[in-house]
Amino acid sequence: MKPNLYSFATKELSQDAFICWLLSWASPKYEQVDPALYACGQGLVTALLRKRLSSVPEVIHSVKVERQFKRIDVLCTINDKYVILIEDKTTSKNSKHQLATYLELITKKYPPETHTVVPIYFKTHDQSSYASVLKNLYEVFTRGDFLAVLAEGIRNGVSNEIFLDFYAYLSGIEEGVQGYLTNSYESWDKHAWIGFFKHVQAELGKGKWDQIPHQYMAFWWGGHGDELVSKRYLQLNQKELQIRISVKDDSQRKVVRSQWARRVIQAAKAQGIEFSKVKYHEGKTMALAAGNYLQVDEAGIVDIPSTIAYLRQVEDFLKGLAEEIVEAA
């Protein structure tokens, strides 16, 4: 395998440049220069517009691409009418007010009476939630969306080295994220854990995942509380499942945590759920007990349905135990 430029140029500015470059190829003046690349550029424009519009222009006769206009990553104007506003992200997430500020700026410059603005949140890595993006009226264009456009370009004969390098780089990320399906969990890297947590999140219909600062990927869900415990929840610290709580009264943290931990381990054992004690560390949230949860075969491949079923069992167990503790209080 030859060295890939984008294995070194991993910053968002490098991705901005590639997006601008490919969008520029959508201009009719490049049709005879490289017909396959021109068609792929047009395909990207169409894919972006279709995220918001049910009807897109049949003919693209003008393309204007701007980078870092008023700090906006990419601005692409099609046919002097359609304005594609792109906030481009790799591993980072949108910051507070950022999306709304950009959209307001562009809407003022290109009012709806004369232009159609299509705001795009262009994300090539993964993000636990896009709620704030959608709330700000942006459409999400994912790595999968982009790979579909690029793969069509490959099928149509694109042979440009810049294009092929970026496609290989992005495909490598996708293969890594899907690695949890075919590789032993012992060999999972950050990308594979993200893929697994995305799957768990989709199956449970709840939860969030992220990287615990300077440590590892984690997934958590729950958050219900009562008079003493402000929230109780389950957390997957990669291979380990933890039951955690947050205590309202700081002075009662140690006592409440001790009571809960004892009840959790005793009750879990009675139901055939294996949990062990964890060392006490006082904080806003505290672990009560921990245990294994991954259901694997002899090769270390995770049985996803069985693992999800086990997580649901533990979730039901914690809910039932909490009700018992509250009633007994």
Contacts in CASP RR format, 6 or more apart in sequence:
PFRMAT RR
TARGET T0000
AUTHOR 0000-0000-0000
METHOD contacts of the structure
MODEL  1
MKPNLYSFATKELSQDAFICWLLSWASPKYEQVDPALYACGQGLVTALLR
KRLSSVPEVIHSVKVERQFKRIDVLCTINDKYVILIEDKTTSKNSKHQLA
TYLELITKKYPPETHTVVPIYFKTHDQSSYASVLKNLYEVFTRGDFLAVL
AEGIRNGVSNEIFLDFYAYLSGIEEGVQGYLTNSYESWDKHAWIGFFKHV
QAELGKGKWDQIPHQYMAFWWGGHGDELVSKRYLQLNQKELQIRISVKDD
SQRKVVRSQWARRVIQAAKAQGIEFSKVKYHEGKTMALAAGNYLQVDEAG
IVDIPSTIAYLRQVEDFLKGLAEEIVEAA
4 165 0 8 1.000
4 168 0 8 1.000
4 169 0 8 1.000
5 162 0 8 1.000
5 165 0 8 1.000
6 14 0 8 1.000
6 18 0 8 1.000
6 165 0 8 1.000
6 166 0 8 1.000
6 168 0 8 1.000
6 169 0 8 1.000
6 170 0 8 1.000
7 169 0 8 1.000
10 90 0 8 1.000
11 90 0 8 1.000
12 73 0 8 1.000
12 88 0 8 1.000
12 89 0 8 1.000
12 90 0 8 1.000
12 92 0 8 1.000
15 88 0 8 1.000
15 90 0 8 1.000
15 124 0 8 1.000
16 67 0 8 1.000
16 68 0 8 1.000
16 73 0 8 1.000
16 74 0 8 1.000
16 88 0 8 1.000
17 67 0 8 1.000
18 162 0 8 1.000
18 166 0 8 1.000
19 73 0 8 1.000
19 74 0 8 1.000
19 86 0 8 1.000
19 88 0 8 1.000
19 122 0 8 1.000
20 65 0 8 1.000
20 67 0 8 1.000
20 74 0 8 1.000
21 162 0 8 1.000
22 37 0 8 1.000
22 40 0 8 1.000
22 41 0 8 1.000
22 44 0 8 1.000
22 163 0 8 1.000
23 41 0 8 1.000
23 44 0 8 1.000
23 45 0 8 1.000
23 63 0 8 1.000
23 65 0 8 1.000
23 74 0 8 1.000
23 76 0 8 1.000
24 30 0 8 1.000
24 63 0 8 1.000
24 65 0 8 1.000
25 34 0 8 1.000
25 37 0 8 1.000
25 38 0 8 1.000
25 40 0 8 1.000
25 41 0 8 1.000
26 38 0 8 1.000
26 41 0 8 1.000
26 42 0 8 1.000
26 43 0 8 1.000
26 44 0 8 1.000
26 45 0 8 1.000
26 60 0 8 1.000
26 63 0 8 1.000
26 78 0 8 1.000
27 38 0 8 1.000
27 60 0 8 1.000
27 62 0 8 1.000
27 63 0 8 1.000
28 38 0 8 1.000
28 60 0 8 1.000
28 61 0 8 1.000
28 62 0 8 1.000
30 37 0 8 1.000
30 38 0 8 1.000
31 38 0 8 1.000
34 158 0 8 1.000
34 160 0 8 1.000
36 153 0 8 1.000
36 156 0 8 1.000
36 157 0 8 1.000
36 158 0 8 1.000
36 159 0 8 1.000
37 153 0 8 1.000
37 158 0 8 1.000
37 160 0 8 1.000
37 163 0 8 1.000
39 153 0 8 1.000
39 156 0 8 1.000
40 149 0 8 1.000
40 150 0 8 1.000
40 152 0 8 1.000
40 153 0 8 1.000
40 156 0 8 1.000
40 158 0 8 1.000
40 163 0 8 1.000
41 149 0 8 1.000
42 60 0 8 1.000
43 149 0 8 1.000
43 152 0 8 1.000
44 146 0 8 1.000
44 149 0 8 1.000
45 60 0 8 1.000
45 63 0 8 1.000
45 76 0 8 1.000
45 78 0 8 1.000
45 84 0 8 1.000
46 56 0 8 1.000
47 141 0 8 1.000
47 145 0 8 1.000
47 148 0 8 1.000
47 149 0 8 1.000
48 76 0 8 1.000
48 84 0 8 1.000
48 86 0 8 1.000
48 118 0 8 1.000
48 120 0 8 1.000
48 141 0 8 1.000
49 56 0 8 1.000
49 57 0 8 1.000
49 78 0 8 1.000
49 82 0 8 1.000
49 84 0 8 1.000
49 118 0 8 1.000
50 56 0 8 1.000
51 118 0 8 1.000
51 120 0 8 1.000
51 139 0 8 1.000
51 140 0 8 1.000
51 141 0 8 1.000
51 145 0 8 1.000
52 118 0 8 1.000
52 119 0 8 1.000
52 139 0 8 1.000
53 116 0 8 1.000
53 118 0 8 1.000
57 78 0 8 1.000
57 79 0 8 1.000
57 81 0 8 1.000
57 82 0 8 1.000
60 78 0 8 1.000
60 79 0 8 1.000
61 79 0 8 1.000
62 77 0 8 1.000
62 78 0 8 1.000
62 79 0 8 1.000
62 80 0 8 1.000
63 76 0 8 1.000
63 77 0 8 1.000
63 78 0 8 1.000
64 76 0 8 1.000
64 77 0 8 1.000
64 80 0 8 1.000
65 74 0 8 1.000
65 75 0 8 1.000
65 76 0 8 1.000
66 72 0 8 1.000
66 74 0 8 1.000
66 75 0 8 1.000
66 76 0 8 1.000
66 77 0 8 1.000
67 73 0 8 1.000
67 74 0 8 1.000
67 75 0 8 1.000
69 75 0 8 1.000
70 102 0 8 1.000
70 105 0 8 1.000
71 102 0 8 1.000
72 85 0 8 1.000
72 86 0 8 1.000
72 87 0 8 1.000
72 102 0 8 1.000
72 105 0 8 1.000
72 106 0 8 1.000
73 86 0 8 1.000
73 87 0 8 1.000
73 88 0 8 1.000
73 122 0 8 1.000
74 84 0 8 1.000
74 86 0 8 1.000
74 88 0 8 1.000
74 122 0 8 1.000
75 83 0 8 1.000
75 84 0 8 1.000
75 85 0 8 1.000
75 86 0 8 1.000
75 106 0 8 1.000
76 83 0 8 1.000
76 84 0 8 1.000
76 86 0 8 1.000
77 83 0 8 1.000
77 84 0 8 1.000
78 84 0 8 1.000
81 114 0 8 1.000
81 115 0 8 1.000
81 116 0 8 1.000
82 115 0 8 1.000
82 116 0 8 1.000
82 118 0 8 1.000
83 106 0 8 1.000
83 110 0 8 1.000
83 115 0 8 1.000
83 116 0 8 1.000
83 117 0 8 1.000
83 118 0 8 1.000
84 118 0 8 1.000
84 120 0 8 1.000
85 102 0 8 1.000
85 103 0 8 1.000
85 106 0 8 1.000
85 117 0 8 1.000
85 118 0 8 1.000
85 119 0 8 1.000
85 120 0 8 1.000
86 120 0 8 1.000
86 122 0 8 1.000
87 94 0 8 1.000
87 98 0 8 1.000
87 99 0 8 1.000
87 102 0 8 1.000
87 119 0 8 1.000
87 120 0 8 1.000
87 121 0 8 1.000
87 122 0 8 1.000
87 138 0 8 1.000
88 122 0 8 1.000
89 121 0 8 1.000
89 122 0 8 1.000
89 123 0 8 1.000
89 124 0 8 1.000
89 125 0 8 1.000
89 127 0 8 1.000
90 124 0 8 1.000
90 125 0 8 1.000
91 125 0 8 1.000
93 127 0 8 1.000
94 121 0 8 1.000
94 132 0 8 1.000
94 133 0 8 1.000
94 136 0 8 1.000
99 119 0 8 1.000
99 121 0 8 1.000
99 132 0 8 1.000
99 133 0 8 1.000
99 136 0 8 1.000
99 138 0 8 1.000
100 136 0 8 1.000
102 119 0 8 1.000
103 117 0 8 1.000
103 119 0 8 1.000
103 136 0 8 1.000
103 137 0 8 1.000
103 138 0 8 1.000
106 117 0 8 1.000
106 119 0 8 1.000
107 117 0 8 1.000
110 117 0 8 1.000
118 139 0 8 1.000
119 136 0 8 1.000
119 137 0 8 1.000
119 138 0 8 1.000
119 139 0 8 1.000
120 138 0 8 1.000
120 139 0 8 1.000
120 140 0 8 1.000
120 141 0 8 1.000
121 130 0 8 1.000
121 133 0 8 1.000
121 138 0 8 1.000
121 139 0 8 1.000
121 140 0 8 1.000
121 141 0 8 1.000
122 141 0 8 1.000
122 146 0 8 1.000
123 130 0 8 1.000
123 140 0 8 1.000
123 141 0 8 1.000
123 142 0 8 1.000
123 143 0 8 1.000
124 142 0 8 1.000
124 143 0 8 1.000
124 146 0 8 1.000
124 170 0 8 1.000
124 173 0 8 1.000
125 143 0 8 1.000
125 173 0 8 1.000
126 143 0 8 1.000
126 177 0 8 1.000
126 194 0 8 1.000
126 195 0 8 1.000
126 198 0 8 1.000
128 197 0 8 1.000
128 201 0 8 1.000
128 207 0 8 1.000
128 208 0 8 1.000
128 209 0 8 1.000
128 210 0 8 1.000
129 208 0 8 1.000
130 140 0 8 1.000
133 140 0 8 1.000
134 140 0 8 1.000
143 170 0 8 1.000
143 173 0 8 1.000
143 174 0 8 1.000
144 174 0 8 1.000
146 170 0 8 1.000
147 167 0 8 1.000
147 170 0 8 1.000
147 171 0 8 1.000
147 174 0 8 1.000
150 163 0 8 1.000
150 166 0 8 1.000
150 167 0 8 1.000
150 170 0 8 1.000
151 167 0 8 1.000
153 163 0 8 1.000
154 164 0 8 1.000
154 167 0 8 1.000
158 164 0 8 1.000
173 191 0 8 1.000
176 189 0 8 1.000
176 191 0 8 1.000
176 192 0 8 1.000
177 191 0 8 1.000
177 192 0 8 1.000
177 194 0 8 1.000
177 195 0 8 1.000
177 198 0 8 1.000
178 195 0 8 1.000
179 188 0 8 1.000
179 191 0 8 1.000
179 192 0 8 1.000
179 195 0 8 1.000
180 188 0 8 1.000
180 192 0 8 1.000
180 193 0 8 1.000
180 195 0 8 1.000
180 196 0 8 1.000
180 199 0 8 1.000
180 302 0 8 1.000
181 304 0 8 1.000
182 301 0 8 1.000
183 192 0 8 1.000
183 301 0 8 1.000
184 296 0 8 1.000
184 299 0 8 1.000
184 300 0 8 1.000
184 301 0 8 1.000
185 239 0 8 1.000
185 294 0 8 1.000
185 296 0 8 1.000
185 300 0 8 1.000
185 301 0 8 1.000
185 302 0 8 1.000
186 300 0 8 1.000
188 196 0 8 1.000
188 238 0 8 1.000
190 211 0 8 1.000
190 217 0 8 1.000
193 216 0 8 1.000
193 217 0 8 1.000
193 238 0 8 1.000
194 209 0 8 1.000
194 217 0 8 1.000
196 302 0 8 1.000
197 209 0 8 1.000
197 217 0 8 1.000
197 219 0 8 1.000
197 236 0 8 1.000
198 209 0 8 1.000
199 304 0 8 1.000
200 219 0 8 1.000
200 236 0 8 1.000
200 307 0 8 1.000
200 308 0 8 1.000
200 311 0 8 1.000
201 207 0 8 1.000
201 208 0 8 1.000
201 209 0 8 1.000
201 219 0 8 1.000
203 304 0 8 1.000
203 308 0 8 1.000
204 221 0 8 1.000
204 308 0 8 1.000
204 311 0 8 1.000
204 312 0 8 1.000
204 315 0 8 1.000
206 221 0 8 1.000
206 222 0 8 1.000
207 219 0 8 1.000
207 220 0 8 1.000
207 221 0 8 1.000
207 222 0 8 1.000
208 219 0 8 1.000
208 220 0 8 1.000
208 221 0 8 1.000
209 217 0 8 1.000
209 218 0 8 1.000
209 219 0 8 1.000
209 220 0 8 1.000
210 217 0 8 1.000
210 218 0 8 1.000
211 217 0 8 1.000
211 218 0 8 1.000
212 218 0 8 1.000
212 237 0 8 1.000
216 237 0 8 1.000
216 238 0 8 1.000
217 238 0 8 1.000
218 235 0 8 1.000
218 236 0 8 1.000
218 237 0 8 1.000
218 238 0 8 1.000
219 235 0 8 1.000
219 236 0 8 1.000
220 233 0 8 1.000
220 234 0 8 1.000
220 235 0 8 1.000
220 236 0 8 1.000
220 244 0 8 1.000
221 233 0 8 1.000
221 234 0 8 1.000
221 315 0 8 1.000
222 231 0 8 1.000
222 232 0 8 1.000
222 233 0 8 1.000
222 234 0 8 1.000
222 315 0 8 1.000
223 231 0 8 1.000
223 232 0 8 1.000
223 233 0 8 1.000
224 231 0 8 1.000
224 232 0 8 1.000
224 233 0 8 1.000
224 319 0 8 1.000
224 322 0 8 1.000
225 231 0 8 1.000
225 232 0 8 1.000
225 322 0 8 1.000
226 322 0 8 1.000
226 325 0 8 1.000
226 326 0 8 1.000
227 248 0 8 1.000
227 326 0 8 1.000
227 329 0 8 1.000
228 247 0 8 1.000
228 248 0 8 1.000
228 249 0 8 1.000
228 252 0 8 1.000
228 256 0 8 1.000
228 329 0 8 1.000
229 245 0 8 1.000
229 246 0 8 1.000
229 247 0 8 1.000
229 248 0 8 1.000
229 256 0 8 1.000
229 260 0 8 1.000
229 322 0 8 1.000
230 246 0 8 1.000
230 247 0 8 1.000
230 248 0 8 1.000
231 245 0 8 1.000
231 246 0 8 1.000
231 285 0 8 1.000
232 243 0 8 1.000
232 244 0 8 1.000
232 245 0 8 1.000
232 246 0 8 1.000
232 260 0 8 1.000
232 318 0 8 1.000
232 322 0 8 1.000
233 243 0 8 1.000
233 244 0 8 1.000
233 245 0 8 1.000
234 241 0 8 1.000
234 242 0 8 1.000
234 243 0 8 1.000
234 244 0 8 1.000
234 311 0 8 1.000
234 314 0 8 1.000
234 315 0 8 1.000
234 318 0 8 1.000
235 241 0 8 1.000
235 242 0 8 1.000
235 244 0 8 1.000
235 287 0 8 1.000
236 242 0 8 1.000
236 293 0 8 1.000
239 292 0 8 1.000
239 294 0 8 1.000
240 290 0 8 1.000
240 291 0 8 1.000
240 292 0 8 1.000
240 293 0 8 1.000
241 290 0 8 1.000
241 291 0 8 1.000
241 292 0 8 1.000
241 293 0 8 1.000
241 311 0 8 1.000
241 314 0 8 1.000
242 278 0 8 1.000
242 287 0 8 1.000
242 288 0 8 1.000
242 289 0 8 1.000
242 290 0 8 1.000
242 291 0 8 1.000
243 264 0 8 1.000
243 275 0 8 1.000
243 287 0 8 1.000
243 288 0 8 1.000
243 289 0 8 1.000
243 290 0 8 1.000
243 314 0 8 1.000
243 318 0 8 1.000
244 285 0 8 1.000
244 286 0 8 1.000
244 287 0 8 1.000
244 288 0 8 1.000
245 256 0 8 1.000
245 257 0 8 1.000
245 260 0 8 1.000
245 285 0 8 1.000
245 286 0 8 1.000
245 288 0 8 1.000
246 284 0 8 1.000
246 285 0 8 1.000
246 286 0 8 1.000
247 253 0 8 1.000
247 256 0 8 1.000
247 257 0 8 1.000
247 286 0 8 1.000
249 256 0 8 1.000
253 282 0 8 1.000
253 283 0 8 1.000
253 286 0 8 1.000
254 280 0 8 1.000
254 282 0 8 1.000
257 280 0 8 1.000
257 286 0 8 1.000
257 288 0 8 1.000
258 280 0 8 1.000
259 325 0 8 1.000
260 288 0 8 1.000
260 325 0 8 1.000
261 277 0 8 1.000
261 278 0 8 1.000
261 288 0 8 1.000
261 289 0 8 1.000
263 321 0 8 1.000
263 325 0 8 1.000
264 275 0 8 1.000
264 288 0 8 1.000
264 289 0 8 1.000
264 318 0 8 1.000
264 321 0 8 1.000
265 275 0 8 1.000
265 276 0 8 1.000
265 277 0 8 1.000
265 289 0 8 1.000
267 317 0 8 1.000
267 321 0 8 1.000
267 324 0 8 1.000
268 274 0 8 1.000
268 275 0 8 1.000
268 289 0 8 1.000
268 317 0 8 1.000
269 275 0 8 1.000
271 317 0 8 1.000
273 313 0 8 1.000
273 314 0 8 1.000
273 317 0 8 1.000
274 291 0 8 1.000
274 292 0 8 1.000
275 289 0 8 1.000
275 290 0 8 1.000
275 291 0 8 1.000
276 289 0 8 1.000
276 290 0 8 1.000
276 291 0 8 1.000
277 289 0 8 1.000
278 287 0 8 1.000
278 288 0 8 1.000
278 289 0 8 1.000
278 290 0 8 1.000
280 286 0 8 1.000
281 287 0 8 1.000
293 307 0 8 1.000
293 310 0 8 1.000
293 311 0 8 1.000
293 314 0 8 1.000
294 302 0 8 1.000
294 307 0 8 1.000
295 302 0 8 1.000
295 303 0 8 1.000
295 306 0 8 1.000
295 307 0 8 1.000
295 310 0 8 1.000
296 302 0 8 1.000
296 303 0 8 1.000
297 303 0 8 1.000
END
